[in-house]
Amino acid sequence: MLCDSGRHVILVADGNKLGTQRVREFATVDDVDVLITDVPLGDPMRDRFEGGDVRVVDNQLVVE
């Protein structure tokens, strides 16, 4: 799998992509160390990531 060679796996995801399923999978929650996204996560999704020992950094919208 793509993530096997990294020491840390950081997933940066657009909030519009969260909660959707795609045909290609590059990692599971168990493979990810940190999730960074631009929207606040709802409790069920936050619980899923944090339950997999993923550090969640959400609501990180950057406006220039």
PDB file of N, H, CA, C and O in Angstrom:
ATOM      1  N   MET A   1       0.837  -1.176   0.000  1.00  0.00           N
ATOM      2  CA  MET A   1       0.000   0.000   0.000  1.00  0.00           C
ATOM      3  C   MET A   1       0.885   1.243   0.000  1.00  0.00           C
ATOM      4  O   MET A   1       2.018   1.208   0.480  1.00  0.00           O
ATOM      5  N   LEU A   2       0.372   2.315  -0.528  1.00  0.00           N
ATOM      6  H   LEU A   2      -0.548   2.343  -0.917  1.00  0.00           H
ATOM      7  CA  LEU A   2       1.104   3.568  -0.678  1.00  0.00           C
ATOM      8  C   LEU A   2       1.690   4.073   0.640  1.00  0.00           C
ATOM      9  O   LEU A   2       2.806   4.592   0.652  1.00  0.00           O
ATOM     10  N   CYS A   3       0.978   3.935   1.722  1.00  0.00           N
ATOM     11  H   CYS A   3       0.071   3.514   1.712  1.00  0.00           H
ATOM     12  CA  CYS A   3       1.391   4.510   3.008  1.00  0.00           C
ATOM     13  C   CYS A   3       2.407   3.672   3.769  1.00  0.00           C
ATOM     14  O   CYS A   3       2.921   4.120   4.794  1.00  0.00           O
ATOM     15  N   ASP A   4       2.702   2.499   3.306  1.00  0.00           N
ATOM     16  H   ASP A   4       2.285   2.135   2.473  1.00  0.00           H
ATOM     17  CA  ASP A   4       3.585   1.590   4.042  1.00  0.00           C
ATOM     18  C   ASP A   4       5.011   2.104   4.185  1.00  0.00           C
ATOM     19  O   ASP A   4       5.696   1.746   5.143  1.00  0.00           O
ATOM     20  N   SER A   5       5.471   2.930   3.259  1.00  0.00           N
ATOM     21  H   SER A   5       4.914   3.221   2.481  1.00  0.00           H
ATOM     22  CA  SER A   5       6.869   3.366   3.293  1.00  0.00           C
ATOM     23  C   SER A   5       7.095   4.619   4.137  1.00  0.00           C
ATOM     24  O   SER A   5       8.245   4.979   4.389  1.00  0.00           O
ATOM     25  N   GLY A   6       6.042   5.288   4.578  1.00  0.00           N
ATOM     26  H   GLY A   6       5.107   4.995   4.373  1.00  0.00           H
ATOM     27  CA  GLY A   6       6.199   6.516   5.354  1.00  0.00           C
ATOM     28  C   GLY A   6       6.276   6.267   6.849  1.00  0.00           C
ATOM     29  O   GLY A   6       5.677   5.322   7.364  1.00  0.00           O
ATOM     30  N   ARG A   7       7.017   7.123   7.542  1.00  0.00           N
ATOM     31  H   ARG A   7       7.503   7.891   7.123  1.00  0.00           H
ATOM     32  CA  ARG A   7       7.061   7.031   8.995  1.00  0.00           C
ATOM     33  C   ARG A   7       5.774   7.560   9.615  1.00  0.00           C
ATOM     34  O   ARG A   7       5.267   7.013  10.594  1.00  0.00           O
ATOM     35  N   HIS A   8       5.253   8.641   9.022  1.00  0.00           N
ATOM     36  H   HIS A   8       5.664   9.085   8.227  1.00  0.00           H
ATOM     37  CA  HIS A   8       3.997   9.244   9.470  1.00  0.00           C
ATOM     38  C   HIS A   8       3.122   9.464   8.246  1.00  0.00           C
ATOM     39  O   HIS A   8       3.607   9.842   7.179  1.00  0.00           O
ATOM     40  N   VAL A   9       1.848   9.226   8.411  1.00  0.00           N
ATOM     41  H   VAL A   9       1.454   8.919   9.278  1.00  0.00           H
ATOM     42  CA  VAL A   9       0.894   9.442   7.328  1.00  0.00           C
ATOM     43  C   VAL A   9      -0.030  10.572   7.750  1.00  0.00           C
ATOM     44  O   VAL A   9      -0.749  10.471   8.744  1.00  0.00           O
ATOM     45  N   ILE A  10       0.003  11.657   6.971  1.00  0.00           N
ATOM     46  H   ILE A  10       0.587  11.740   6.164  1.00  0.00           H
ATOM     47  CA  ILE A  10      -0.828  12.830   7.251  1.00  0.00           C
ATOM     48  C   ILE A  10      -1.829  12.947   6.108  1.00  0.00           C
ATOM     49  O   ILE A  10      -1.448  13.106   4.948  1.00  0.00           O
ATOM     50  N   LEU A  11      -3.100  12.867   6.446  1.00  0.00           N
ATOM     51  H   LEU A  11      -3.409  12.738   7.388  1.00  0.00           H
ATOM     52  CA  LEU A  11      -4.169  12.978   5.466  1.00  0.00           C
ATOM     53  C   LEU A  11      -4.703  14.402   5.505  1.00  0.00           C
ATOM     54  O   LEU A  11      -5.203  14.852   6.536  1.00  0.00           O
ATOM     55  N   VAL A  12      -4.600  15.105   4.397  1.00  0.00           N
ATOM     56  H   VAL A  12      -4.194  14.740   3.560  1.00  0.00           H
ATOM     57  CA  VAL A  12      -5.172  16.443   4.261  1.00  0.00           C
ATOM     58  C   VAL A  12      -6.370  16.293   3.340  1.00  0.00           C
ATOM     59  O   VAL A  12      -6.216  15.964   2.164  1.00  0.00           O
ATOM     60  N   ALA A  13      -7.575  16.534   3.876  1.00  0.00           N
ATOM     61  H   ALA A  13      -7.700  16.801   4.831  1.00  0.00           H
ATOM     62  CA  ALA A  13      -8.794  16.263   3.118  1.00  0.00           C
ATOM     63  C   ALA A  13      -9.704  17.479   3.083  1.00  0.00           C
ATOM     64  O   ALA A  13      -9.995  18.089   4.112  1.00  0.00           O
ATOM     65  N   ASP A  14     -10.143  17.816   1.889  1.00  0.00           N
ATOM     66  H   ASP A  14      -9.906  17.321   1.053  1.00  0.00           H
ATOM     67  CA  ASP A  14     -11.166  18.836   1.692  1.00  0.00           C
ATOM     68  C   ASP A  14     -12.444  18.333   2.361  1.00  0.00           C
ATOM     69  O   ASP A  14     -12.817  17.172   2.190  1.00  0.00           O
ATOM     70  N   GLY A  15     -13.106  19.188   3.110  1.00  0.00           N
ATOM     71  H   GLY A  15     -12.803  20.131   3.248  1.00  0.00           H
ATOM     72  CA  GLY A  15     -14.312  18.789   3.832  1.00  0.00           C
ATOM     73  C   GLY A  15     -15.395  18.215   2.950  1.00  0.00           C
ATOM     74  O   GLY A  15     -16.206  17.412   3.412  1.00  0.00           O
ATOM     75  N   ASN A  16     -15.428  18.612   1.677  1.00  0.00           N
ATOM     76  H   ASN A  16     -14.769  19.264   1.301  1.00  0.00           H
ATOM     77  CA  ASN A  16     -16.422  18.075   0.744  1.00  0.00           C
ATOM     78  C   ASN A  16     -16.183  16.599   0.436  1.00  0.00           C
ATOM     79  O   ASN A  16     -17.096  15.911  -0.022  1.00  0.00           O
ATOM     80  N   LYS A  17     -14.989  16.112   0.678  1.00  0.00           N
ATOM     81  H   LYS A  17     -14.248  16.671   1.051  1.00  0.00           H
ATOM     82  CA  LYS A  17     -14.648  14.718   0.383  1.00  0.00           C
ATOM     83  C   LYS A  17     -14.913  13.780   1.560  1.00  0.00           C
ATOM     84  O   LYS A  17     -15.017  12.567   1.377  1.00  0.00           O
ATOM     85  N   LEU A  18     -15.020  14.328   2.748  1.00  0.00           N
ATOM     86  H   LEU A  18     -14.935  15.313   2.897  1.00  0.00           H
ATOM     87  CA  LEU A  18     -15.230  13.493   3.933  1.00  0.00           C
ATOM     88  C   LEU A  18     -16.624  12.877   3.905  1.00  0.00           C
ATOM     89  O   LEU A  18     -17.605  13.542   3.573  1.00  0.00           O
ATOM     90  N   GLY A  19     -16.694  11.617   4.255  1.00  0.00           N
ATOM     91  H   GLY A  19     -15.898  11.077   4.525  1.00  0.00           H
ATOM     92  CA  GLY A  19     -17.973  10.931   4.305  1.00  0.00           C
ATOM     93  C   GLY A  19     -18.403  10.360   2.964  1.00  0.00           C
ATOM     94  O   GLY A  19     -19.488   9.788   2.858  1.00  0.00           O
ATOM     95  N   THR A  20     -17.570  10.505   1.937  1.00  0.00           N
ATOM     96  H   THR A  20     -16.689  10.970   2.023  1.00  0.00           H
ATOM     97  CA  THR A  20     -17.878   9.917   0.642  1.00  0.00           C
ATOM     98  C   THR A  20     -16.958   8.734   0.407  1.00  0.00           C
ATOM     99  O   THR A  20     -15.877   8.646   0.990  1.00  0.00           O
ATOM    100  N   GLN A  21     -17.391   7.840  -0.440  1.00  0.00           N
ATOM    101  H   GLN A  21     -18.269   7.912  -0.914  1.00  0.00           H
ATOM    102  CA  GLN A  21     -16.575   6.663  -0.732  1.00  0.00           C
ATOM    103  C   GLN A  21     -16.205   6.688  -2.202  1.00  0.00           C
ATOM    104  O   GLN A  21     -17.041   6.977  -3.058  1.00  0.00           O
ATOM    105  N   ARG A  22     -14.959   6.385  -2.490  1.00  0.00           N
ATOM    106  H   ARG A  22     -14.280   6.150  -1.795  1.00  0.00           H
ATOM    107  CA  ARG A  22     -14.450   6.351  -3.855  1.00  0.00           C
ATOM    108  C   ARG A  22     -14.014   4.934  -4.197  1.00  0.00           C
ATOM    109  O   ARG A  22     -13.870   4.084  -3.318  1.00  0.00           O
ATOM    110  N   VAL A  23     -13.812   4.699  -5.460  1.00  0.00           N
ATOM    111  H   VAL A  23     -13.930   5.389  -6.174  1.00  0.00           H
ATOM    112  CA  VAL A  23     -13.394   3.383  -5.922  1.00  0.00           C
ATOM    113  C   VAL A  23     -11.976   3.064  -5.472  1.00  0.00           C
ATOM    114  O   VAL A  23     -11.683   1.920  -5.124  1.00  0.00           O
ATOM    115  N   ARG A  24     -11.097   4.054  -5.473  1.00  0.00           N
ATOM    116  H   ARG A  24     -11.335   4.983  -5.755  1.00  0.00           H
ATOM    117  CA  ARG A  24      -9.699   3.819  -5.100  1.00  0.00           C
ATOM    118  C   ARG A  24      -9.474   4.116  -3.626  1.00  0.00           C
ATOM    119  O   ARG A  24      -9.881   5.161  -3.116  1.00  0.00           O
ATOM    120  N   GLU A  25      -8.829   3.193  -2.962  1.00  0.00           N
ATOM    121  H   GLU A  25      -8.499   2.345  -3.375  1.00  0.00           H
ATOM    122  CA  GLU A  25      -8.503   3.366  -1.551  1.00  0.00           C
ATOM    123  C   GLU A  25      -6.990   3.332  -1.410  1.00  0.00           C
ATOM    124  O   GLU A  25      -6.335   2.401  -1.879  1.00  0.00           O
ATOM    125  N   PHE A  26      -6.434   4.360  -0.756  1.00  0.00           N
ATOM    126  H   PHE A  26      -6.966   5.117  -0.375  1.00  0.00           H
ATOM    127  CA  PHE A  26      -4.987   4.376  -0.567  1.00  0.00           C
ATOM    128  C   PHE A  26      -4.606   4.088   0.873  1.00  0.00           C
ATOM    129  O   PHE A  26      -3.445   3.805   1.166  1.00  0.00           O
ATOM    130  N   ALA A  27      -5.574   4.158   1.770  1.00  0.00           N
ATOM    131  H   ALA A  27      -6.518   4.388   1.532  1.00  0.00           H
ATOM    132  CA  ALA A  27      -5.282   3.920   3.184  1.00  0.00           C
ATOM    133  C   ALA A  27      -6.580   3.685   3.934  1.00  0.00           C
ATOM    134  O   ALA A  27      -7.663   4.028   3.458  1.00  0.00           O
ATOM    135  N   THR A  28      -6.456   3.103   5.103  1.00  0.00           N
ATOM    136  H   THR A  28      -5.577   2.825   5.490  1.00  0.00           H
ATOM    137  CA  THR A  28      -7.585   2.992   6.014  1.00  0.00           C
ATOM    138  C   THR A  28      -7.323   3.926   7.192  1.00  0.00           C
ATOM    139  O   THR A  28      -6.234   4.487   7.313  1.00  0.00           O
ATOM    140  N   VAL A  29      -8.300   4.090   8.043  1.00  0.00           N
ATOM    141  H   VAL A  29      -9.185   3.634   7.945  1.00  0.00           H
ATOM    142  CA  VAL A  29      -8.125   4.940   9.228  1.00  0.00           C
ATOM    143  C   VAL A  29      -6.947   4.442  10.059  1.00  0.00           C
ATOM    144  O   VAL A  29      -6.222   5.242  10.650  1.00  0.00           O
ATOM    145  N   ASP A  30      -6.757   3.155  10.107  1.00  0.00           N
ATOM    146  H   ASP A  30      -7.345   2.505   9.627  1.00  0.00           H
ATOM    147  CA  ASP A  30      -5.660   2.580  10.895  1.00  0.00           C
ATOM    148  C   ASP A  30      -4.285   2.937  10.347  1.00  0.00           C
ATOM    149  O   ASP A  30      -3.293   2.832  11.069  1.00  0.00           O
ATOM    150  N   ASP A  31      -4.202   3.355   9.088  1.00  0.00           N
ATOM    151  H   ASP A  31      -5.008   3.440   8.501  1.00  0.00           H
ATOM    152  CA  ASP A  31      -2.927   3.732   8.474  1.00  0.00           C
ATOM    153  C   ASP A  31      -2.565   5.197   8.706  1.00  0.00           C
ATOM    154  O   ASP A  31      -1.408   5.579   8.531  1.00  0.00           O
ATOM    155  N   VAL A  32      -3.534   6.019   9.096  1.00  0.00           N
ATOM    156  H   VAL A  32      -4.474   5.708   9.238  1.00  0.00           H
ATOM    157  CA  VAL A  32      -3.357   7.474   9.183  1.00  0.00           C
ATOM    158  C   VAL A  32      -2.932   7.878  10.591  1.00  0.00           C
ATOM    159  O   VAL A  32      -3.448   7.359  11.581  1.00  0.00           O
ATOM    160  N   ASP A  33      -1.976   8.820  10.665  1.00  0.00           N
ATOM    161  H   ASP A  33      -1.557   9.242   9.861  1.00  0.00           H
ATOM    162  CA  ASP A  33      -1.532   9.351  11.960  1.00  0.00           C
ATOM    163  C   ASP A  33      -2.195  10.688  12.292  1.00  0.00           C
ATOM    164  O   ASP A  33      -2.525  10.952  13.448  1.00  0.00           O
ATOM    165  N   VAL A  34      -2.387  11.529  11.275  1.00  0.00           N
ATOM    166  H   VAL A  34      -2.119  11.315  10.335  1.00  0.00           H
ATOM    167  CA  VAL A  34      -2.960  12.866  11.475  1.00  0.00           C
ATOM    168  C   VAL A  34      -3.947  13.147  10.347  1.00  0.00           C
ATOM    169  O   VAL A  34      -3.661  12.861   9.184  1.00  0.00           O
ATOM    170  N   LEU A  35      -5.108  13.706  10.689  1.00  0.00           N
ATOM    171  H   LEU A  35      -5.340  13.938  11.633  1.00  0.00           H
ATOM    172  CA  LEU A  35      -6.082  14.180   9.707  1.00  0.00           C
ATOM    173  C   LEU A  35      -6.181  15.685   9.841  1.00  0.00           C
ATOM    174  O   LEU A  35      -6.427  16.202  10.931  1.00  0.00           O
ATOM    175  N   ILE A  36      -5.991  16.396   8.729  1.00  0.00           N
ATOM    176  H   ILE A  36      -5.791  15.976   7.844  1.00  0.00           H
ATOM    177  CA  ILE A  36      -6.153  17.849   8.696  1.00  0.00           C
ATOM    178  C   ILE A  36      -7.251  18.148   7.683  1.00  0.00           C
ATOM    179  O   ILE A  36      -7.193  17.685   6.544  1.00  0.00           O
ATOM    180  N   THR A  37      -8.254  18.926   8.098  1.00  0.00           N
ATOM    181  H   THR A  37      -8.301  19.302   9.023  1.00  0.00           H
ATOM    182  CA  THR A  37      -9.348  19.279   7.205  1.00  0.00           C
ATOM    183  C   THR A  37      -9.840  20.693   7.493  1.00  0.00           C
ATOM    184  O   THR A  37      -9.539  21.275   8.535  1.00  0.00           O
ATOM    185  N   ASP A  38     -10.603  21.227   6.547  1.00  0.00           N
ATOM    186  H   ASP A  38     -10.848  20.754   5.701  1.00  0.00           H
ATOM    187  CA  ASP A  38     -11.056  22.615   6.642  1.00  0.00           C
ATOM    188  C   ASP A  38     -12.410  22.771   7.317  1.00  0.00           C
ATOM    189  O   ASP A  38     -12.868  23.899   7.499  1.00  0.00           O
ATOM    190  N   VAL A  39     -13.060  21.689   7.691  1.00  0.00           N
ATOM    191  H   VAL A  39     -12.688  20.773   7.543  1.00  0.00           H
ATOM    192  CA  VAL A  39     -14.380  21.765   8.313  1.00  0.00           C
ATOM    193  C   VAL A  39     -14.340  21.131   9.708  1.00  0.00           C
ATOM    194  O   VAL A  39     -13.497  20.274   9.975  1.00  0.00           O
ATOM    195  N   PRO A  40     -15.242  21.546  10.590  1.00  0.00           N
ATOM    196  CA  PRO A  40     -15.325  20.859  11.879  1.00  0.00           C
ATOM    197  C   PRO A  40     -15.946  19.471  11.674  1.00  0.00           C
ATOM    198  O   PRO A  40     -16.949  19.335  10.973  1.00  0.00           O
ATOM    199  N   LEU A  41     -15.363  18.468  12.273  1.00  0.00           N
ATOM    200  H   LEU A  41     -14.548  18.579  12.843  1.00  0.00           H
ATOM    201  CA  LEU A  41     -15.892  17.113  12.145  1.00  0.00           C
ATOM    202  C   LEU A  41     -17.063  16.914  13.088  1.00  0.00           C
ATOM    203  O   LEU A  41     -17.067  17.417  14.211  1.00  0.00           O
ATOM    204  N   GLY A  42     -18.054  16.175  12.617  1.00  0.00           N
ATOM    205  H   GLY A  42     -18.050  15.767  11.704  1.00  0.00           H
ATOM    206  CA  GLY A  42     -19.156  15.768  13.484  1.00  0.00           C
ATOM    207  C   GLY A  42     -18.672  14.691  14.444  1.00  0.00           C
ATOM    208  O   GLY A  42     -17.648  14.050  14.206  1.00  0.00           O
ATOM    209  N   ASP A  43     -19.406  14.498  15.521  1.00  0.00           N
ATOM    210  H   ASP A  43     -20.237  15.019  15.714  1.00  0.00           H
ATOM    211  CA  ASP A  43     -18.986  13.539  16.546  1.00  0.00           C
ATOM    212  C   ASP A  43     -18.771  12.117  16.024  1.00  0.00           C
ATOM    213  O   ASP A  43     -17.778  11.492  16.396  1.00  0.00           O
ATOM    214  N   PRO A  44     -19.656  11.576  15.179  1.00  0.00           N
ATOM    215  CA  PRO A  44     -19.414  10.198  14.717  1.00  0.00           C
ATOM    216  C   PRO A  44     -18.106  10.062  13.927  1.00  0.00           C
ATOM    217  O   PRO A  44     -17.372   9.090  14.110  1.00  0.00           O
ATOM    218  N   MET A  45     -17.815  11.022  13.059  1.00  0.00           N
ATOM    219  H   MET A  45     -18.412  11.811  12.911  1.00  0.00           H
ATOM    220  CA  MET A  45     -16.587  10.938  12.269  1.00  0.00           C
ATOM    221  C   MET A  45     -15.366  11.186  13.151  1.00  0.00           C
ATOM    222  O   MET A  45     -14.354  10.497  13.019  1.00  0.00           O
ATOM    223  N   ARG A  46     -15.454  12.167  14.050  1.00  0.00           N
ATOM    224  H   ARG A  46     -16.276  12.727  14.158  1.00  0.00           H
ATOM    225  CA  ARG A  46     -14.351  12.425  14.986  1.00  0.00           C
ATOM    226  C   ARG A  46     -14.065  11.179  15.825  1.00  0.00           C
ATOM    227  O   ARG A  46     -12.909  10.804  16.016  1.00  0.00           O
ATOM    228  N   ASP A  47     -15.125  10.544  16.322  1.00  0.00           N
ATOM    229  H   ASP A  47     -16.065  10.849  16.167  1.00  0.00           H
ATOM    230  CA  ASP A  47     -14.953   9.335  17.122  1.00  0.00           C
ATOM    231  C   ASP A  47     -14.278   8.227  16.327  1.00  0.00           C
ATOM    232  O   ASP A  47     -13.460   7.484  16.870  1.00  0.00           O
ATOM    233  N   ARG A  48     -14.611   8.110  15.053  1.00  0.00           N
ATOM    234  H   ARG A  48     -15.275   8.713  14.612  1.00  0.00           H
ATOM    235  CA  ARG A  48     -14.012   7.059  14.206  1.00  0.00           C
ATOM    236  C   ARG A  48     -12.514   7.282  14.053  1.00  0.00           C
ATOM    237  O   ARG A  48     -11.728   6.345  14.195  1.00  0.00           O
ATOM    238  N   PHE A  49     -12.110   8.530  13.761  1.00  0.00           N
ATOM    239  H   PHE A  49     -12.748   9.292  13.646  1.00  0.00           H
ATOM    240  CA  PHE A  49     -10.689   8.817  13.607  1.00  0.00           C
ATOM    241  C   PHE A  49      -9.948   8.727  14.936  1.00  0.00           C
ATOM    242  O   PHE A  49      -8.907   8.077  15.024  1.00  0.00           O
ATOM    243  N   GLU A  50     -10.473   9.370  15.958  1.00  0.00           N
ATOM    244  H   GLU A  50     -11.319   9.898  15.887  1.00  0.00           H
ATOM    245  CA  GLU A  50      -9.791   9.348  17.255  1.00  0.00           C
ATOM    246  C   GLU A  50      -9.778   7.948  17.852  1.00  0.00           C
ATOM    247  O   GLU A  50      -8.847   7.599  18.578  1.00  0.00           O
ATOM    248  N   GLY A  51     -10.796   7.138  17.558  1.00  0.00           N
ATOM    249  H   GLY A  51     -11.552   7.421  16.968  1.00  0.00           H
ATOM    250  CA  GLY A  51     -10.813   5.748  17.996  1.00  0.00           C
ATOM    251  C   GLY A  51      -9.716   4.926  17.329  1.00  0.00           C
ATOM    252  O   GLY A  51      -9.277   3.908  17.863  1.00  0.00           O
ATOM    253  N   GLY A  52      -9.280   5.380  16.156  1.00  0.00           N
ATOM    254  H   GLY A  52      -9.637   6.207  15.722  1.00  0.00           H
ATOM    255  CA  GLY A  52      -8.174   4.741  15.451  1.00  0.00           C
ATOM    256  C   GLY A  52      -6.837   5.371  15.796  1.00  0.00           C
ATOM    257  O   GLY A  52      -5.841   5.138  15.111  1.00  0.00           O
ATOM    258  N   ASP A  53      -6.812   6.170  16.858  1.00  0.00           N
ATOM    259  H   ASP A  53      -7.621   6.360  17.414  1.00  0.00           H
ATOM    260  CA  ASP A  53      -5.601   6.840  17.344  1.00  0.00           C
ATOM    261  C   ASP A  53      -5.042   7.833  16.321  1.00  0.00           C
ATOM    262  O   ASP A  53      -3.829   7.971  16.165  1.00  0.00           O
ATOM    263  N   VAL A  54      -5.968   8.530  15.621  1.00  0.00           N
ATOM    264  H   VAL A  54      -6.954   8.418  15.748  1.00  0.00           H
ATOM    265  CA  VAL A  54      -5.589   9.559  14.649  1.00  0.00           C
ATOM    266  C   VAL A  54      -5.746  10.917  15.313  1.00  0.00           C
ATOM    267  O   VAL A  54      -6.786  11.207  15.904  1.00  0.00           O
ATOM    268  N   ARG A  55      -4.715  11.752  15.218  1.00  0.00           N
ATOM    269  H   ARG A  55      -3.870  11.516  14.738  1.00  0.00           H
ATOM    270  CA  ARG A  55      -4.815  13.124  15.722  1.00  0.00           C
ATOM    271  C   ARG A  55      -5.627  13.928  14.714  1.00  0.00           C
ATOM    272  O   ARG A  55      -5.288  13.949  13.531  1.00  0.00           O
ATOM    273  N   VAL A  56      -6.689  14.586  15.160  1.00  0.00           N
ATOM    274  H   VAL A  56      -6.964  14.568  16.121  1.00  0.00           H
ATOM    275  CA  VAL A  56      -7.589  15.352  14.289  1.00  0.00           C
ATOM    276  C   VAL A  56      -7.301  16.843  14.441  1.00  0.00           C
ATOM    277  O   VAL A  56      -7.327  17.388  15.544  1.00  0.00           O
ATOM    278  N   VAL A  57      -7.028  17.486  13.315  1.00  0.00           N
ATOM    279  H   VAL A  57      -7.008  17.043  12.418  1.00  0.00           H
ATOM    280  CA  VAL A  57      -6.857  18.938  13.265  1.00  0.00           C
ATOM    281  C   VAL A  57      -7.919  19.410  12.270  1.00  0.00           C
ATOM    282  O   VAL A  57      -7.715  19.352  11.058  1.00  0.00           O
ATOM    283  N   ASP A  58      -9.056  19.880  12.799  1.00  0.00           N
ATOM    284  H   ASP A  58      -9.222  19.927  13.784  1.00  0.00           H
ATOM    285  CA  ASP A  58     -10.161  20.258  11.905  1.00  0.00           C
ATOM    286  C   ASP A  58     -10.469  21.749  12.007  1.00  0.00           C
ATOM    287  O   ASP A  58      -9.919  22.470  12.839  1.00  0.00           O
ATOM    288  N   ASN A  59     -11.366  22.178  11.132  1.00  0.00           N
ATOM    289  H   ASN A  59     -11.813  21.592  10.456  1.00  0.00           H
ATOM    290  CA  ASN A  59     -11.802  23.580  11.079  1.00  0.00           C
ATOM    291  C   ASN A  59     -10.629  24.500  10.746  1.00  0.00           C
ATOM    292  O   ASN A  59     -10.498  25.573  11.335  1.00  0.00           O
ATOM    293  N   GLN A  60      -9.780  24.089   9.812  1.00  0.00           N
ATOM    294  H   GLN A  60      -9.887  23.217   9.333  1.00  0.00           H
ATOM    295  CA  GLN A  60      -8.563  24.822   9.473  1.00  0.00           C
ATOM    296  C   GLN A  60      -8.694  25.553   8.138  1.00  0.00           C
ATOM    297  O   GLN A  60      -7.855  25.381   7.254  1.00  0.00           O
ATOM    298  N   LEU A  61      -9.735  26.366   7.986  1.00  0.00           N
ATOM    299  H   LEU A  61     -10.417  26.507   8.705  1.00  0.00           H
ATOM    300  CA  LEU A  61      -9.938  27.132   6.772  1.00  0.00           C
ATOM    301  C   LEU A  61      -8.965  28.302   6.734  1.00  0.00           C
ATOM    302  O   LEU A  61      -8.897  29.095   7.673  1.00  0.00           O
ATOM    303  N   VAL A  62      -8.220  28.403   5.653  1.00  0.00           N
ATOM    304  H   VAL A  62      -8.275  27.759   4.890  1.00  0.00           H
ATOM    305  CA  VAL A  62      -7.239  29.483   5.497  1.00  0.00           C
ATOM    306  C   VAL A  62      -7.780  30.428   4.426  1.00  0.00           C
ATOM    307  O   VAL A  62      -8.046  30.014   3.297  1.00  0.00           O
ATOM    308  N   VAL A  63      -7.937  31.691   4.787  1.00  0.00           N
ATOM    309  H   VAL A  63      -7.721  32.028   5.704  1.00  0.00           H
ATOM    310  CA  VAL A  63      -8.424  32.696   3.852  1.00  0.00           C
ATOM    311  C   VAL A  63      -7.323  33.705   3.610  1.00  0.00           C
ATOM    312  O   VAL A  63      -6.764  34.273   4.548  1.00  0.00           O
ATOM    313  N   GLU A  64      -7.018  33.920   2.350  1.00  0.00           N
ATOM    314  H   GLU A  64      -7.472  33.459   1.588  1.00  0.00           H
ATOM    315  CA  GLU A  64      -5.954  34.887   2.018  1.00  0.00           C
ATOM    316  C   GLU A  64      -6.539  36.193   1.563  1.00  0.00           C
ATOM    317  O   GLU A  64      -5.800  37.123   1.243  1.00  0.00           O
TER     318      GLU A  64
END
